Amino acid sequence: MCFPVTVSPLVTYNDCWHTSPSIPYVQVNISETGTTTQTQHTL
């Protein structure tokens, strides 16, 4: 379950929730470099 969010024309990220276990994380897509990083929320 992800919600895409556009930060800028080059940077978008998906605000995602794992279904099992229920761990929220943000998937950041940087179009300029074509890299995808995934950072976990601290709760």
CHARMM internal coordinates of N, CA and C (Angstrom, degrees):
IC EDIT
DIST 1 N 1 CA 1.4685
DIST 1 CA 1 C 1.5246
ANGL 1 N 1 CA 1 C 108.22
DIST 1 C 2 N 1.3086
ANGL 1 CA 1 C 2 N 116.77
DIHE 1 N 1 CA 1 C 2 N 104.96
DIST 2 N 2 CA 1.4596
ANGL 1 C 2 N 2 CA 121.16
DIHE 1 CA 1 C 2 N 2 CA -175.82
DIST 2 CA 2 C 1.5218
ANGL 2 N 2 CA 2 C 110.95
DIHE 1 C 2 N 2 CA 2 C -125.34
DIST 2 C 3 N 1.3092
ANGL 2 CA 2 C 3 N 114.59
DIHE 2 N 2 CA 2 C 3 N 149.44
DIST 3 N 3 CA 1.4552
ANGL 2 C 3 N 3 CA 120.97
DIHE 2 CA 2 C 3 N 3 CA 177.39
DIST 3 CA 3 C 1.5218
ANGL 3 N 3 CA 3 C 108.01
DIHE 2 C 3 N 3 CA 3 C -123.86
DIST 3 C 4 N 1.3466
ANGL 3 CA 3 C 4 N 117.74
DIHE 3 N 3 CA 3 C 4 N 107.86
DIST 4 N 4 CA 1.4557
ANGL 3 C 4 N 4 CA 119.98
DIHE 3 CA 3 C 4 N 4 CA -179.35
DIST 4 CA 4 C 1.5288
ANGL 4 N 4 CA 4 C 111.81
DIHE 3 C 4 N 4 CA 4 C -68.92
DIST 4 C 5 N 1.3300
ANGL 4 CA 4 C 5 N 115.50
DIHE 4 N 4 CA 4 C 5 N 135.55
DIST 5 N 5 CA 1.4587
ANGL 4 C 5 N 5 CA 121.51
DIHE 4 CA 4 C 5 N 5 CA 179.28
DIST 5 CA 5 C 1.5188
ANGL 5 N 5 CA 5 C 107.87
DIHE 4 C 5 N 5 CA 5 C -130.20
DIST 5 C 6 N 1.3318
ANGL 5 CA 5 C 6 N 116.17
DIHE 5 N 5 CA 5 C 6 N 131.85
DIST 6 N 6 CA 1.4586
ANGL 5 C 6 N 6 CA 120.55
DIHE 5 CA 5 C 6 N 6 CA 179.53
DIST 6 CA 6 C 1.5221
ANGL 6 N 6 CA 6 C 109.64
DIHE 5 C 6 N 6 CA 6 C -98.39
DIST 6 C 7 N 1.3251
ANGL 6 CA 6 C 7 N 116.26
DIHE 6 N 6 CA 6 C 7 N 119.08
DIST 7 N 7 CA 1.4565
ANGL 6 C 7 N 7 CA 121.61
DIHE 6 CA 6 C 7 N 7 CA 178.68
DIST 7 CA 7 C 1.5231
ANGL 7 N 7 CA 7 C 109.89
DIHE 6 C 7 N 7 CA 7 C -86.97
DIST 7 C 8 N 1.3306
ANGL 7 CA 7 C 8 N 115.59
DIHE 7 N 7 CA 7 C 8 N -44.44
DIST 8 N 8 CA 1.4518
ANGL 7 C 8 N 8 CA 122.29
DIHE 7 CA 7 C 8 N 8 CA 178.52
DIST 8 CA 8 C 1.5249
ANGL 8 N 8 CA 8 C 107.41
DIHE 7 C 8 N 8 CA 8 C -153.73
DIST 8 C 9 N 1.3388
ANGL 8 CA 8 C 9 N 118.29
DIHE 8 N 8 CA 8 C 9 N 172.99
DIST 9 N 9 CA 1.4671
ANGL 8 C 9 N 9 CA 119.24
DIHE 8 CA 8 C 9 N 9 CA 179.40
DIST 9 CA 9 C 1.5306
ANGL 9 N 9 CA 9 C 113.36
DIHE 8 C 9 N 9 CA 9 C -55.94
DIST 9 C 10 N 1.3345
ANGL 9 CA 9 C 10 N 117.40
DIHE 9 N 9 CA 9 C 10 N -25.52
DIST 10 N 10 CA 1.4603
ANGL 9 C 10 N 10 CA 120.29
DIHE 9 CA 9 C 10 N 10 CA -177.28
DIST 10 CA 10 C 1.5175
ANGL 10 N 10 CA 10 C 113.01
DIHE 9 C 10 N 10 CA 10 C -102.42
DIST 10 C 11 N 1.3195
ANGL 10 CA 10 C 11 N 117.40
DIHE 10 N 10 CA 10 C 11 N -17.30
DIST 11 N 11 CA 1.4600
ANGL 10 C 11 N 11 CA 119.59
DIHE 10 CA 10 C 11 N 11 CA -173.88
DIST 11 CA 11 C 1.5198
ANGL 11 N 11 CA 11 C 109.97
DIHE 10 C 11 N 11 CA 11 C -122.38
DIST 11 C 12 N 1.3281
ANGL 11 CA 11 C 12 N 115.33
DIHE 11 N 11 CA 11 C 12 N 121.72
DIST 12 N 12 CA 1.4592
ANGL 11 C 12 N 12 CA 120.89
DIHE 11 CA 11 C 12 N 12 CA 173.72
DIST 12 CA 12 C 1.5181
ANGL 12 N 12 CA 12 C 108.04
DIHE 11 C 12 N 12 CA 12 C -130.89
DIST 12 C 13 N 1.3231
ANGL 12 CA 12 C 13 N 116.17
DIHE 12 N 12 CA 12 C 13 N 152.66
DIST 13 N 13 CA 1.4504
ANGL 12 C 13 N 13 CA 118.18
DIHE 12 CA 12 C 13 N 13 CA 175.00
DIST 13 CA 13 C 1.5048
ANGL 13 N 13 CA 13 C 109.95
DIHE 12 C 13 N 13 CA 13 C -141.95
DIST 13 C 14 N 1.3259
ANGL 13 CA 13 C 14 N 115.16
DIHE 13 N 13 CA 13 C 14 N 156.44
DIST 14 N 14 CA 1.4555
ANGL 13 C 14 N 14 CA 121.59
DIHE 13 CA 13 C 14 N 14 CA 178.39
DIST 14 CA 14 C 1.5169
ANGL 14 N 14 CA 14 C 108.64
DIHE 13 C 14 N 14 CA 14 C -107.97
DIST 14 C 15 N 1.3261
ANGL 14 CA 14 C 15 N 116.17
DIHE 14 N 14 CA 14 C 15 N 122.99
DIST 15 N 15 CA 1.4497
ANGL 14 C 15 N 15 CA 120.56
DIHE 14 CA 14 C 15 N 15 CA 175.82
DIST 15 CA 15 C 1.5190
ANGL 15 N 15 CA 15 C 106.69
DIHE 14 C 15 N 15 CA 15 C -86.76
DIST 15 C 16 N 1.3325
ANGL 15 CA 15 C 16 N 116.24
DIHE 15 N 15 CA 15 C 16 N 106.90
DIST 16 N 16 CA 1.4573
ANGL 15 C 16 N 16 CA 120.67
DIHE 15 CA 15 C 16 N 16 CA -168.59
DIST 16 CA 16 C 1.5165
ANGL 16 N 16 CA 16 C 111.82
DIHE 15 C 16 N 16 CA 16 C -116.31
DIST 16 C 17 N 1.3062
ANGL 16 CA 16 C 17 N 114.39
DIHE 16 N 16 CA 16 C 17 N 155.53
DIST 17 N 17 CA 1.4536
ANGL 16 C 17 N 17 CA 121.93
DIHE 16 CA 16 C 17 N 17 CA 173.36
DIST 17 CA 17 C 1.5145
ANGL 17 N 17 CA 17 C 107.98
DIHE 16 C 17 N 17 CA 17 C -129.04
DIST 17 C 18 N 1.3440
ANGL 17 CA 17 C 18 N 115.23
DIHE 17 N 17 CA 17 C 18 N 123.18
DIST 18 N 18 CA 1.4587
ANGL 17 C 18 N 18 CA 119.29
DIHE 17 CA 17 C 18 N 18 CA 173.21
DIST 18 CA 18 C 1.5221
ANGL 18 N 18 CA 18 C 108.37
DIHE 17 C 18 N 18 CA 18 C -67.06
DIST 18 C 19 N 1.3075
ANGL 18 CA 18 C 19 N 115.71
DIHE 18 N 18 CA 18 C 19 N 143.10
DIST 19 N 19 CA 1.4588
ANGL 18 C 19 N 19 CA 119.09
DIHE 18 CA 18 C 19 N 19 CA 179.82
DIST 19 CA 19 C 1.5253
ANGL 19 N 19 CA 19 C 110.16
DIHE 18 C 19 N 19 CA 19 C -79.60
DIST 19 C 20 N 1.3290
ANGL 19 CA 19 C 20 N 117.26
DIHE 19 N 19 CA 19 C 20 N -39.35
DIST 20 N 20 CA 1.4606
ANGL 19 C 20 N 20 CA 120.03
DIHE 19 CA 19 C 20 N 20 CA 179.33
DIST 20 CA 20 C 1.5215
ANGL 20 N 20 CA 20 C 109.53
DIHE 19 C 20 N 20 CA 20 C -152.04
DIST 20 C 21 N 1.3175
ANGL 20 CA 20 C 21 N 119.21
DIHE 20 N 20 CA 20 C 21 N 112.62
DIST 21 N 21 CA 1.4547
ANGL 20 C 21 N 21 CA 125.41
DIHE 20 CA 20 C 21 N 21 CA -1.41
DIST 21 CA 21 C 1.5276
ANGL 21 N 21 CA 21 C 110.88
DIHE 20 C 21 N 21 CA 21 C -76.13
DIST 21 C 22 N 1.2931
ANGL 21 CA 21 C 22 N 116.65
DIHE 21 N 21 CA 21 C 22 N 166.14
DIST 22 N 22 CA 1.4642
ANGL 21 C 22 N 22 CA 120.88
DIHE 21 CA 21 C 22 N 22 CA -176.82
DIST 22 CA 22 C 1.5238
ANGL 22 N 22 CA 22 C 109.80
DIHE 21 C 22 N 22 CA 22 C -81.91
DIST 22 C 23 N 1.3325
ANGL 22 CA 22 C 23 N 115.27
DIHE 22 N 22 CA 22 C 23 N 81.19
DIST 23 N 23 CA 1.4606
ANGL 22 C 23 N 23 CA 120.75
DIHE 22 CA 22 C 23 N 23 CA -179.11
DIST 23 CA 23 C 1.5300
ANGL 23 N 23 CA 23 C 108.44
DIHE 22 C 23 N 23 CA 23 C -117.04
DIST 23 C 24 N 1.3097
ANGL 23 CA 23 C 24 N 117.34
DIHE 23 N 23 CA 23 C 24 N 119.78
DIST 24 N 24 CA 1.4634
ANGL 23 C 24 N 24 CA 119.53
DIHE 23 CA 23 C 24 N 24 CA 178.31
DIST 24 CA 24 C 1.5274
ANGL 24 N 24 CA 24 C 111.49
DIHE 23 C 24 N 24 CA 24 C -77.17
DIST 24 C 25 N 1.3283
ANGL 24 CA 24 C 25 N 115.99
DIHE 24 N 24 CA 24 C 25 N 142.45
DIST 25 N 25 CA 1.4508
ANGL 24 C 25 N 25 CA 119.65
DIHE 24 CA 24 C 25 N 25 CA 175.35
DIST 25 CA 25 C 1.5189
ANGL 25 N 25 CA 25 C 109.17
DIHE 24 C 25 N 25 CA 25 C -150.57
DIST 25 C 26 N 1.3061
ANGL 25 CA 25 C 26 N 116.28
DIHE 25 N 25 CA 25 C 26 N 161.09
DIST 26 N 26 CA 1.4546
ANGL 25 C 26 N 26 CA 122.12
DIHE 25 CA 25 C 26 N 26 CA 179.14
DIST 26 CA 26 C 1.5169
ANGL 26 N 26 CA 26 C 108.84
DIHE 25 C 26 N 26 CA 26 C -114.38
DIST 26 C 27 N 1.3142
ANGL 26 CA 26 C 27 N 115.58
DIHE 26 N 26 CA 26 C 27 N 127.12
DIST 27 N 27 CA 1.4609
ANGL 26 C 27 N 27 CA 120.84
DIHE 26 CA 26 C 27 N 27 CA 176.50
DIST 27 CA 27 C 1.5220
ANGL 27 N 27 CA 27 C 107.81
DIHE 26 C 27 N 27 CA 27 C -103.81
DIST 27 C 28 N 1.3271
ANGL 27 CA 27 C 28 N 116.17
DIHE 27 N 27 CA 27 C 28 N 115.95
DIST 28 N 28 CA 1.4576
ANGL 27 C 28 N 28 CA 121.27
DIHE 27 CA 27 C 28 N 28 CA -175.77
DIST 28 CA 28 C 1.5209
ANGL 28 N 28 CA 28 C 109.28
DIHE 27 C 28 N 28 CA 28 C -102.81
DIST 28 C 29 N 1.3168
ANGL 28 CA 28 C 29 N 115.78
DIHE 28 N 28 CA 28 C 29 N 126.74
DIST 29 N 29 CA 1.4607
ANGL 28 C 29 N 29 CA 121.18
DIHE 28 CA 28 C 29 N 29 CA 177.66
DIST 29 CA 29 C 1.5237
ANGL 29 N 29 CA 29 C 109.17
DIHE 28 C 29 N 29 CA 29 C -113.57
DIST 29 C 30 N 1.3313
ANGL 29 CA 29 C 30 N 116.57
DIHE 29 N 29 CA 29 C 30 N 118.19
DIST 30 N 30 CA 1.4585
ANGL 29 C 30 N 30 CA 121.00
DIHE 29 CA 29 C 30 N 30 CA 178.70
DIST 30 CA 30 C 1.5221
ANGL 30 N 30 CA 30 C 108.28
DIHE 29 C 30 N 30 CA 30 C -105.70
DIST 30 C 31 N 1.3141
ANGL 30 CA 30 C 31 N 115.73
DIHE 30 N 30 CA 30 C 31 N 111.76
DIST 31 N 31 CA 1.4614
ANGL 30 C 31 N 31 CA 120.82
DIHE 30 CA 30 C 31 N 31 CA -173.76
DIST 31 CA 31 C 1.5267
ANGL 31 N 31 CA 31 C 111.46
DIHE 30 C 31 N 31 CA 31 C -68.51
DIST 31 C 32 N 1.3444
ANGL 31 CA 31 C 32 N 116.64
DIHE 31 N 31 CA 31 C 32 N -28.75
DIST 32 N 32 CA 1.4548
ANGL 31 C 32 N 32 CA 119.60
DIHE 31 CA 31 C 32 N 32 CA -174.34
DIST 32 CA 32 C 1.5243
ANGL 32 N 32 CA 32 C 111.18
DIHE 31 C 32 N 32 CA 32 C -65.30
DIST 32 C 33 N 1.3323
ANGL 32 CA 32 C 33 N 116.32
DIHE 32 N 32 CA 32 C 33 N -40.01
DIST 33 N 33 CA 1.4563
ANGL 32 C 33 N 33 CA 120.07
DIHE 32 CA 32 C 33 N 33 CA -177.69
DIST 33 CA 33 C 1.5109
ANGL 33 N 33 CA 33 C 111.84
DIHE 32 C 33 N 33 CA 33 C -104.03
DIST 33 C 34 N 1.3322
ANGL 33 CA 33 C 34 N 116.25
DIHE 33 N 33 CA 33 C 34 N -14.74
DIST 34 N 34 CA 1.4467
ANGL 33 C 34 N 34 CA 120.29
DIHE 33 CA 33 C 34 N 34 CA -179.78
DIST 34 CA 34 C 1.5120
ANGL 34 N 34 CA 34 C 113.06
DIHE 33 C 34 N 34 CA 34 C 74.48
DIST 34 C 35 N 1.3292
ANGL 34 CA 34 C 35 N 116.12
DIHE 34 N 34 CA 34 C 35 N 19.88
DIST 35 N 35 CA 1.4560
ANGL 34 C 35 N 35 CA 119.30
DIHE 34 CA 34 C 35 N 35 CA -178.75
DIST 35 CA 35 C 1.5181
ANGL 35 N 35 CA 35 C 110.34
DIHE 34 C 35 N 35 CA 35 C -100.76
DIST 35 C 36 N 1.3084
ANGL 35 CA 35 C 36 N 115.67
DIHE 35 N 35 CA 35 C 36 N 155.32
DIST 36 N 36 CA 1.4574
ANGL 35 C 36 N 36 CA 121.44
DIHE 35 CA 35 C 36 N 36 CA 178.00
DIST 36 CA 36 C 1.5206
ANGL 36 N 36 CA 36 C 108.64
DIHE 35 C 36 N 36 CA 36 C -127.63
DIST 36 C 37 N 1.3296
ANGL 36 CA 36 C 37 N 115.30
DIHE 36 N 36 CA 36 C 37 N 122.38
DIST 37 N 37 CA 1.4521
ANGL 36 C 37 N 37 CA 119.12
DIHE 36 CA 36 C 37 N 37 CA 177.69
DIST 37 CA 37 C 1.5111
ANGL 37 N 37 CA 37 C 108.74
DIHE 36 C 37 N 37 CA 37 C -114.74
DIST 37 C 38 N 1.3115
ANGL 37 CA 37 C 38 N 116.02
DIHE 37 N 37 CA 37 C 38 N 151.28
DIST 38 N 38 CA 1.4553
ANGL 37 C 38 N 38 CA 120.65
DIHE 37 CA 37 C 38 N 38 CA -178.23
DIST 38 CA 38 C 1.5192
ANGL 38 N 38 CA 38 C 108.48
DIHE 37 C 38 N 38 CA 38 C -129.92
DIST 38 C 39 N 1.3270
ANGL 38 CA 38 C 39 N 116.00
DIHE 38 N 38 CA 38 C 39 N 118.67
DIST 39 N 39 CA 1.4514
ANGL 38 C 39 N 39 CA 120.34
DIHE 38 CA 38 C 39 N 39 CA -179.55
DIST 39 CA 39 C 1.5121
ANGL 39 N 39 CA 39 C 109.02
DIHE 38 C 39 N 39 CA 39 C -117.85
DIST 39 C 40 N 1.3153
ANGL 39 CA 39 C 40 N 116.24
DIHE 39 N 39 CA 39 C 40 N 141.93
DIST 40 N 40 CA 1.4588
ANGL 39 C 40 N 40 CA 120.59
DIHE 39 CA 39 C 40 N 40 CA -177.73
DIST 40 CA 40 C 1.5168
ANGL 40 N 40 CA 40 C 109.83
DIHE 39 C 40 N 40 CA 40 C -94.58
DIST 40 C 41 N 1.3421
ANGL 40 CA 40 C 41 N 115.81
DIHE 40 N 40 CA 40 C 41 N 137.08
DIST 41 N 41 CA 1.4494
ANGL 40 C 41 N 41 CA 120.89
DIHE 40 CA 40 C 41 N 41 CA 176.52
DIST 41 CA 41 C 1.5159
ANGL 41 N 41 CA 41 C 110.10
DIHE 40 C 41 N 41 CA 41 C -64.72
DIST 41 C 42 N 1.3226
ANGL 41 CA 41 C 42 N 116.22
DIHE 41 N 41 CA 41 C 42 N 144.22
DIST 42 N 42 CA 1.4571
ANGL 41 C 42 N 42 CA 119.73
DIHE 41 CA 41 C 42 N 42 CA 172.20
DIST 42 CA 42 C 1.5148
ANGL 42 N 42 CA 42 C 107.53
DIHE 41 C 42 N 42 CA 42 C -96.91
DIST 42 C 43 N 1.3131
ANGL 42 CA 42 C 43 N 115.75
DIHE 42 N 42 CA 42 C 43 N 125.80
DIST 43 N 43 CA 1.4574
ANGL 42 C 43 N 43 CA 119.72
DIHE 42 CA 42 C 43 N 43 CA -176.47
DIST 43 CA 43 C 1.5179
ANGL 43 N 43 CA 43 C 110.24
DIHE 42 C 43 N 43 CA 43 C -105.09
END
COOR INIT
IC SEED 1 N 1 CA 1 C
IC BUILD
